Amino acid sequence: MIEISYIEENHAVLITTNDNSYAWDEIRRVCKENSIEIEVSSDKSIQIPWWSFLTSIRAINLIIKKYKLSHSIDAGVRKYLLLSKETKKKYNEAKHSKPVSREFILKKLDEIGFERPLTNEQLRNVAKLYPLPGGATFSVPGAGKTTEALSLFFLKKSENTKLLIIAPKNAFPAWEEQIQECISNPPQITRLRGGERNIEALLSNDPSICLITYQQLPKVIDLVAKYFSRKEFFMFLDESHRIKRGHDGIIGKSILQIAHLPLNKLIMSGTPMPNAPVDLVPQFNFLYPEVRIDEESVLHEIQNIYVRTTKDELGLKEYKITMTRVEMGTVQRKLYNLLKSEELRQLEALRGPDKVKLRSMGKSVMTMLQVTSNPALLLKNNTISNELRDIIIEAESTKMEYVYKKVRKLTSEGKKVLVWSSFVENIEVLAERLKDLGADFIHGGVDSGLEDESDTREAKIKRFHEDSNAMVLIANPAAAGEGISLHKICHYAIYVDRNYNAAQFLQSIDRIHRLGLPPEIDTDIEIVYSPNTLDESVHRRLSMKIENMARVLNDQSLTIEPEYSDEEIGLDNFDLGDAEDFLKHLRNES
């Protein structure tokens, strides 16, 4: 006898038996093959997440039939199996169907009081997404993904439908502003924050639309799931590439845990595959946990359910990338070569699982990026020997010196400048040395808040926009690569350094190159690099990732075609391909 029941508090399935037969061994094997999250409660019971159960159900049914086992399925499992069957049917029907007519969308938007007019591209995208129970908008920043998402919600919702939006904290103001502009008499958006007790109190008010960060959700997943599982609701993931690790990451695991609950789903990202096609798998799994896909099949299946507005369609003038070669000084080069040999020796001595090796390699990458960018960054490393410390103190950063001079040259010409670095210390040092130019900085330690609070992220951005004496803004892509628009005031960006994170690089460019940029304005992106260093490995890998994304998304504007000039991090995206290229560099094979 096999019993299959739904565990609401865990959003999982419990499978039990009353004997230890070969059939039970096969069922356990199948479940283990489909989930690393399987829990073996005893030799006669196992627990498996719902999304993994869906991928195992066909094989379990075959085993039950093969051994002619008696079995029972409780009401909870039947309910969600029925919903899954209906969703899969809708998916198979919708992916082959034509978009609804634009006239239909326009008429219905008018009827519901949707006040913001959609662009031709937005109208096309909404018409394609409307029939789908789950879809993706991969439009470039500035193309209006938030407007598309809100129009879909109001077009498809019933009277009591709720909306749960998972988004980075810096995207919250955009959602709140957009809804005010899109719909007459808009419902209030509730920010779910402040810890479990406060979120529970907020949910007790039965909010219509909720915003929660990717970091907060895992901490209150049971509370949120319990509330929404009793509601008819839609669920949107803003910057959905943040779940690219799937059930291997805390965030992805939490979101996949409740992927079967929403009635409709939408994922949103301008950079949906920062590394490789495998990044798309968890995002597709969120939309359709019922559909079996892998790294190869996802490339085909995603074509049926995504829309994208490109920069070419927006009529944006192409930005110009200039690669500026800056040679290391003698002492910095000596230090680099010493550390390069030492890091290679340590990495080649590593033993253990690939994940452990990759984590150790990530630390090596950080060390080499620091010495390439600014050797002084290494002084905080307590494991550095006294001999190396003496060399570090003498090693000046030729990149930093170049950036000081270039920024002063540009600002003397009346140009505002945006400077990017992966390292907080670089950002603060640059801001201090350029303070006579009104330089300010944004990194992870700068809190969001009101524009009239002097040290908030919003206040710094407003000052850069409005103060003619504020000529320089310095930031890191991890903190400022999203949710900021600077294209109306700044048209020149300089990168002191970059890491292997393609999403952050592309998003940081989009701060000054986006919809609303006048057609006659040139946008200049200057990348400072040192030859025969890790900078070249990073450039190779970023170019490859961006080209792969362009091919999958059919968007040829996603390319890096730098102009070389004679004028002299985010390691969460560090993958095996990056590791191989990094090792080639350390071995002098690249």
C-alpha positions in Angstrom: 0.0 0.0 0.0 1.4 3.4 -1.0 -0.1 6.5 0.6 0.5 10.0 -1.0 -0.5 13.1 1.0 0.1 16.8 0.9 1.9 18.5 3.8 0.7 22.1 3.7 3.2 23.6 6.2 6.1 22.3 4.1 4.4 22.5 0.6 5.7 19.0 0.1 4.4 15.5 -0.5 4.7 12.7 2.0 4.9 9.2 0.5 4.6 6.2 2.8 4.3 2.5 2.5 3.5 -0.4 4.9 6.2 -2.8 3.6 9.8 -2.7 2.3 9.4 -4.2 -1.2 11.4 -3.8 -4.4 8.7 -1.4 -5.5 9.3 0.9 -2.5 13.1 0.9 -3.3 12.3 1.9 -6.9 10.0 4.8 -5.7 12.7 6.1 -3.4 15.3 5.9 -6.1 13.1 7.8 -8.5 12.4 10.5 -5.9 16.1 10.8 -5.1 17.0 11.2 -8.7 14.6 14.1 -9.1 15.4 16.0 -5.9 18.4 16.7 -3.6 15.8 18.0 -1.1 14.3 14.6 -0.3 13.8 13.8 3.4 13.8 10.2 4.5 11.7 10.2 7.6 12.0 6.5 8.1 12.6 3.4 6.0 8.9 3.5 5.2 8.3 7.2 4.4 9.9 10.0 2.4 9.1 13.7 1.9 9.7 15.4 -1.4 9.1 19.1 -2.4 6.0 19.6 -4.6 7.9 20.7 -7.7 10.2 17.6 -7.5 7.1 15.4 -6.9 5.7 16.7 -10.2 8.8 15.6 -12.1 8.6 12.2 -10.4 4.9 11.5 -10.6 5.0 9.8 -14.0 7.7 7.3 -12.9 5.9 6.7 -9.6 2.7 5.8 -11.5 4.6 3.4 -13.7 6.1 1.6 -10.7 2.6 1.4 -9.1 1.2 -0.1 -12.3 4.2 -2.4 -12.7 3.9 -4.0 -9.3 0.0 -3.6 -9.2 0.3 -1.7 -5.9 -2.8 -0.4 -4.1 -2.5 3.3 -3.3 -4.3 6.3 -2.0 -3.9 10.0 -2.8 -5.3 12.6 -0.4 -7.4 15.6 -1.3 -4.5 18.1 -1.1 -2.4 16.2 -3.7 -5.5 15.7 -5.9 -6.2 19.4 -5.8 -2.8 20.5 -6.9 -2.4 17.7 -9.4 -5.6 18.9 -11.0 -4.4 22.5 -11.1 -1.0 21.3 -12.5 -2.8 19.3 -15.2 -4.9 22.4 -16.1 -1.8 24.6 -16.2 0.1 22.2 -18.4 -2.9 22.0 -20.7 -3.1 25.8 -20.9 0.6 26.0 -21.6 0.4 23.4 -24.4 -2.5 25.3 -25.9 -1.2 28.8 -25.4 2.3 28.2 -26.7 0.9 27.3 -30.1 -1.9 29.9 -30.1 -1.7 33.4 -31.7 -1.6 36.4 -29.4 -4.9 38.1 -28.7 -5.7 41.1 -30.8 -4.4 44.5 -29.9 -7.9 45.8 -30.2 -9.0 43.4 -27.5 -6.3 44.6 -25.2 -7.0 48.3 -25.8 -10.7 47.9 -25.3 -10.3 46.0 -22.1 -7.7 48.4 -20.7 -10.1 51.3 -21.4 -12.9 49.4 -19.6 -10.9 48.8 -16.4 -9.6 52.4 -16.3 -6.0 51.7 -17.1 -4.7 55.2 -17.8 -1.2 54.8 -19.0 -1.1 54.3 -22.8 0.9 51.3 -23.9 3.6 51.7 -26.6 3.4 49.6 -29.7 6.0 47.2 -28.3 4.3 47.0 -24.9 1.0 46.3 -26.6 2.6 43.5 -28.7 4.1 42.0 -25.6 0.9 42.0 -23.5 -1.1 40.5 -26.4 1.3 37.6 -26.5 1.5 37.1 -22.7 -2.2 37.4 -22.1 -3.2 33.8 -23.0 -0.4 32.3 -20.9 -0.8 31.1 -17.3 2.9 31.9 -16.9 5.1 34.1 -19.1 8.3 36.1 -19.2 9.1 39.7 -20.2 12.8 40.0 -20.9 12.7 43.6 -22.3 15.7 45.8 -21.8 15.6 48.3 -18.9 13.6 51.4 -19.6 11.2 49.5 -22.0 8.4 49.4 -19.4 8.4 45.9 -18.0 6.6 47.2 -14.9 3.9 48.7 -17.0 3.5 45.5 -19.0 3.2 43.5 -15.7 0.6 45.8 -14.1 -1.5 45.9 -17.3 -1.5 42.1 -17.4 -2.5 41.9 -13.7 -5.4 44.3 -14.1 -6.5 42.7 -17.4 -6.6 39.2 -16.0 -7.6 39.6 -12.3 -11.0 39.0 -10.8 -12.5 41.1 -8.1 -10.6 39.5 -5.2 -7.3 38.5 -6.9 -4.2 39.4 -4.9 -0.7 40.1 -6.3 2.6 39.1 -4.7 5.7 40.8 -6.2 9.2 39.6 -5.3 11.7 42.3 -6.1 15.0 43.9 -5.1 14.4 46.6 -2.5 15.6 49.4 -4.8 12.7 48.5 -7.2 10.0 49.1 -4.6 9.6 52.8 -5.4 9.2 52.1 -9.1 6.3 49.7 -8.5 4.6 52.2 -6.2 5.1 55.1 -8.6 4.0 53.1 -11.6 0.7 51.9 -10.2 -0.3 55.4 -9.3 0.3 56.4 -13.0 -1.3 53.3 -14.5 -4.7 52.9 -12.9 -7.4 55.2 -11.6 -8.1 54.6 -7.9 -5.1 52.2 -7.5 -5.0 49.7 -4.6 -2.3 50.4 -2.0 0.9 48.4 -2.3 2.0 46.9 1.0 5.7 46.4 1.7 6.2 43.2 3.6 9.1 44.0 5.9 10.1 44.3 9.5 10.4 40.7 10.5 7.9 37.8 10.9 5.7 39.4 13.6 5.3 42.7 11.6 4.7 40.9 8.3 2.0 38.7 10.0 0.3 41.9 11.2 0.5 43.5 7.7 -1.1 40.3 6.1 -3.9 40.4 8.7 -5.1 43.6 7.0 -5.7 41.5 3.8 -3.6 43.6 1.4 -4.4 43.5 -2.3 -0.8 43.9 -3.6 2.3 42.9 -1.6 6.0 43.6 -2.2 8.7 41.6 -0.6 12.5 41.3 -1.2 14.3 38.1 -2.3 16.2 38.2 0.9 13.2 38.6 3.2 11.0 35.9 1.6 13.0 32.8 2.7 12.8 34.0 6.3 9.0 34.1 6.3 8.1 31.7 3.5 5.7 29.6 5.6 3.9 32.7 6.8 3.6 34.1 3.3 2.6 30.8 1.7 0.0 30.1 4.4 -1.7 33.5 3.7 -1.6 33.3 -0.2 -2.5 29.6 -0.4 -6.0 30.6 0.8 -6.3 33.3 -1.8 -6.6 33.6 -5.6 -3.3 35.4 -6.4 -0.8 36.2 -9.1 3.0 36.1 -8.4 5.6 38.2 -10.2 9.4 37.9 -10.0 11.2 41.2 -10.8 14.8 40.6 -11.8 14.0 36.9 -11.9 17.6 35.9 -12.7 18.2 36.1 -9.0 16.7 32.6 -8.6 19.2 31.1 -11.2 20.6 28.8 -8.6 17.2 27.1 -8.2 16.9 24.7 -5.3 20.7 24.9 -4.7 20.2 28.4 -3.3 18.1 29.6 -0.4 16.2 32.1 -2.5 15.4 29.8 -5.4 14.4 27.0 -3.1 11.9 29.2 -1.3 10.3 30.5 -4.4 10.1 27.0 -6.1 8.6 25.7 -2.9 5.4 27.7 -3.6 5.5 27.8 -7.4 2.4 25.7 -7.6 0.2 28.1 -5.6 -0.2 31.2 -7.9 -3.0 31.3 -10.5 -0.8 33.3 -12.9 2.9 34.0 -12.9 5.3 36.4 -14.6 9.1 36.6 -14.6 10.9 39.8 -15.4 14.5 40.4 -16.3 16.5 42.2 -18.9 19.4 39.8 -18.3 17.7 36.4 -17.7 20.8 34.2 -18.3 23.9 35.9 -16.7 26.1 32.9 -17.3 24.6 30.2 -19.5 21.2 28.6 -20.6 21.1 26.7 -17.3 20.3 29.9 -15.6 16.9 29.8 -17.3 15.9 26.4 -15.9 14.9 27.5 -12.4 13.0 30.5 -13.9 11.1 28.2 -16.2 10.5 25.7 -13.4 8.9 28.5 -11.4 6.5 29.3 -14.3 5.8 25.6 -15.2 6.9 23.1 -12.6 4.7 20.6 -14.5 6.8 20.7 -17.6 10.0 18.7 -17.6 12.9 20.7 -19.0 16.7 20.7 -18.8 19.5 23.0 -20.0 19.0 22.0 -23.7 15.2 21.9 -23.9 14.7 25.1 -22.0 16.1 27.0 -24.9 13.3 25.7 -27.1 10.5 26.0 -24.5 11.4 29.5 -23.4 10.9 30.8 -26.9 7.2 30.1 -26.7 6.5 32.1 -23.5 8.8 35.2 -23.5 8.6 38.7 -25.0 11.4 41.2 -25.4 11.7 44.8 -26.4 15.2 45.5 -27.6 17.2 48.7 -27.6 17.0 48.8 -31.4 13.2 48.8 -31.2 13.4 51.7 -28.7 15.4 53.6 -31.3 18.3 54.1 -28.9 21.6 55.2 -30.4 24.2 52.5 -29.8 26.6 53.2 -27.0 30.3 53.3 -27.7 32.7 51.1 -25.6 36.4 52.1 -25.4 38.9 49.8 -23.9 41.7 51.9 -22.3 45.0 50.1 -21.8 46.8 51.1 -18.6 50.1 49.3 -17.9 50.9 48.3 -14.3 53.8 50.0 -12.6 56.9 47.9 -11.9 56.1 47.2 -8.2 52.4 46.4 -9.0 53.5 44.0 -11.7 56.0 42.3 -9.4 53.2 41.9 -6.8 50.8 40.6 -9.4 53.2 37.9 -10.6 54.0 36.8 -7.0 50.4 36.4 -6.1 49.6 34.8 -9.4 52.1 32.0 -8.8 51.0 31.6 -5.2 47.3 31.4 -6.1 48.1 28.8 -8.8 50.1 26.7 -6.3 47.3 26.7 -3.8 44.5 25.9 -6.3 46.4 23.0 -7.9 46.9 21.5 -4.4 43.1 21.6 -3.8 41.2 18.3 -3.3 37.6 17.8 -2.7 34.2 18.4 -4.4 33.9 20.8 -7.3 31.7 23.2 -5.2 34.5 23.5 -2.6 37.1 24.1 -5.3 34.9 26.7 -7.0 34.5 28.5 -3.7 38.2 28.6 -3.1 38.8 29.7 -6.6 36.3 32.5 -6.1 38.5 33.8 -3.3 41.6 33.6 -5.6 39.7 35.6 -8.2 38.9 38.3 -5.7 42.5 38.5 -4.6 43.7 38.9 -8.3 41.0 41.4 -9.1 42.0 43.5 -6.1 45.7 43.6 -7.0 44.8 44.5 -10.6 42.4 47.2 -9.5 44.2 48.7 -6.5 46.8 46.8 -4.5 46.0 48.7 -1.3 42.7 46.7 -1.1 44.9 43.7 0.0 46.0 45.4 3.2 42.8 44.2 4.9 43.8 40.6 4.3 45.3 39.3 7.5 46.8 36.3 5.8 49.2 38.4 3.7 52.8 37.9 4.8 54.9 40.9 6.0 57.1 40.6 2.9 54.1 41.0 0.6 52.6 43.7 2.8 55.7 45.8 2.3 55.4 45.4 -1.5 51.7 46.2 -1.3 52.4 49.5 0.5 54.8 50.5 -2.3 52.6 49.4 -5.2 50.6 52.2 -6.6 47.4 51.6 -8.6 48.0 52.9 -12.1 44.3 52.4 -12.9 43.2 54.6 -10.0 45.6 57.3 -11.0 44.4 57.2 -14.6 40.8 57.5 -13.4 41.5 60.5 -11.2 43.0 62.4 -14.2 40.4 61.3 -16.7 37.5 62.3 -14.5 39.1 65.7 -14.0 39.5 66.1 -17.7 35.9 65.2 -18.5 34.4 67.4 -15.8 36.5 70.3 -16.9 34.6 69.9 -20.2 31.4 70.2 -18.4 30.5 66.5 -18.4 29.1 64.6 -15.5 30.8 61.3 -14.9 29.7 57.9 -13.5 32.5 55.8 -12.1 32.1 52.0 -11.4 34.2 49.7 -9.2 33.4 46.4 -7.5 35.1 47.4 -4.3 33.7 49.6 -1.6 37.2 50.9 -0.5 37.9 52.1 -4.1 34.6 53.9 -4.2 35.1 55.8 -1.0 38.7 56.7 -1.8 37.8 58.0 -5.2 34.9 60.0 -3.7 37.3 61.5 -1.2 40.0 62.5 -3.7 37.3 64.0 -6.1 35.3 65.7 -3.4 36.2 69.1 -4.8 34.1 68.1 -7.9 31.1 67.3 -5.7 31.8 63.5 -5.9 29.4 61.3 -4.0 29.1 57.5 -3.7 26.6 54.6 -3.6 27.4 51.1 -2.3 25.7 48.5 -0.2 26.2 50.5 2.9 24.1 53.4 1.7 20.5 53.0 2.8 17.4 53.8 0.8 15.2 56.6 2.2 13.7 59.9 1.4 15.2 62.4 -1.0 15.4 65.1 1.7 17.6 62.9 4.0 21.1 63.9 3.1 22.9 60.5 3.1 20.3 58.3 1.5 20.7 56.6 -1.9 17.7 58.7 -3.2 19.2 62.0 -1.9 22.6 61.3 -3.6 20.9 60.5 -6.9 18.8 63.7 -6.7 21.9 65.8 -5.9 23.7 64.3 -8.9 20.7 65.2 -11.1 20.0 68.7 -9.8 23.2 70.1 -8.4 25.5 71.7 -11.0 28.4 71.3 -8.6 27.8 67.5 -8.2 29.8 66.3 -11.2 30.8 62.8 -10.2 29.0 59.8 -8.8 30.9 56.6 -7.9 29.2 53.3 -7.3 29.4 49.5 -7.5 27.2 47.5 -9.8 26.0 45.2 -7.1 24.3 48.1 -5.3 23.5 50.6 -8.0 23.2 48.5 -11.1 19.4 48.4 -10.8 16.6 50.9 -10.1 18.5 54.1 -11.0 18.1 56.3 -14.1 20.9 58.7 -14.9 20.5 59.0 -18.7 19.1 62.5 -18.6 22.1 64.0 -16.9 25.1 61.7 -17.4 26.5 60.2 -20.7 30.0 59.0 -19.7 30.8 56.0 -17.5 34.2 54.7 -16.5 34.9 51.2 -15.2 37.9 50.9 -12.9 37.4 47.2 -12.8 34.8 44.5 -13.7 34.1 41.0 -12.5 32.5 37.9 -14.2 29.0 39.1 -13.5 27.5 39.8 -16.9 24.1 40.8 -15.5 25.6 43.5 -13.3 27.7 44.8 -16.1 24.8 45.2 -18.6 22.5 46.6 -16.0 25.1 49.2 -14.9 25.5 50.4 -18.6 21.7 50.7 -18.7 21.8 53.4 -16.0 22.9 55.9 -18.6 21.6 54.2 -21.8 17.9 53.7 -21.7 14.5 54.9 -23.0 14.2 58.7 -23.0 17.7 59.4 -24.1 17.7 62.0 -26.9 18.7 60.5 -30.3 21.5 63.0 -30.8 23.2 62.1 -27.5 26.3 59.9 -27.5 26.8 57.5 -24.6 30.4 56.6 -23.8 31.5 53.5 -21.8 35.2 53.4 -21.0 36.7 50.2 -19.6 40.1 50.6 -18.0 42.2 47.4 -18.2 45.7 46.3 -17.6 47.2 43.9 -20.2 48.3 40.4 -19.2 46.1 40.4 -16.1 42.8 38.9 -15.0 41.1 41.9 -16.8 41.5 40.0 -20.1 40.0 36.8 -18.7 37.0 38.8 -17.4 36.6 40.5 -20.8 36.6 37.2 -22.6 34.1 35.6 -20.4 31.7 38.6 -20.3 31.8 38.8 -24.1 31.0 35.1 -24.4 28.1 35.3 -21.9 26.6 38.4 -23.5 26.9 36.9 -27.0 25.2 33.7 -25.7 22.4 35.7 -24.2 22.0 37.7 -27.5 21.6 34.5 -29.4 19.0 33.0 -27.1 17.0 36.2 -26.9 17.3 37.0 -30.6 18.7 40.4 -29.7 21.9 41.3 -31.6 22.2 44.6 -29.7 23.6 42.6 -26.8 27.2 42.6 -27.9 30.5 44.1 -26.9 32.4 45.6 -29.8 35.0 47.7 -28.1 37.2 50.4 -29.7 40.7 50.1 -28.3 42.3 53.3 -27.2 46.0 54.2 -27.1 45.2 56.6 -24.3 46.5 55.3 -21.5 33.1 41.3 -8.9 29.7 39.8 -8.0 31.3 36.4 -7.7 27.8 34.8 -7.3 28.0 34.5 -11.1 31.4 32.8 -11.1 30.9 29.5 -12.9 33.0 26.5 -14.2 33.6 28.3 -17.5 35.0 31.3 -15.6 37.1 29.0 -13.5 38.7 27.3 -16.5 39.5 30.6 -18.1 40.9 31.9 -14.7 43.2 28.8 -14.4 44.4 29.3 -18.0 45.4 32.8 -17.1 47.3 31.7 -13.9 49.1 29.0 -16.0 49.9 31.6 -18.8 47.9 29.5 -21.3 45.6 32.4 -22.4 
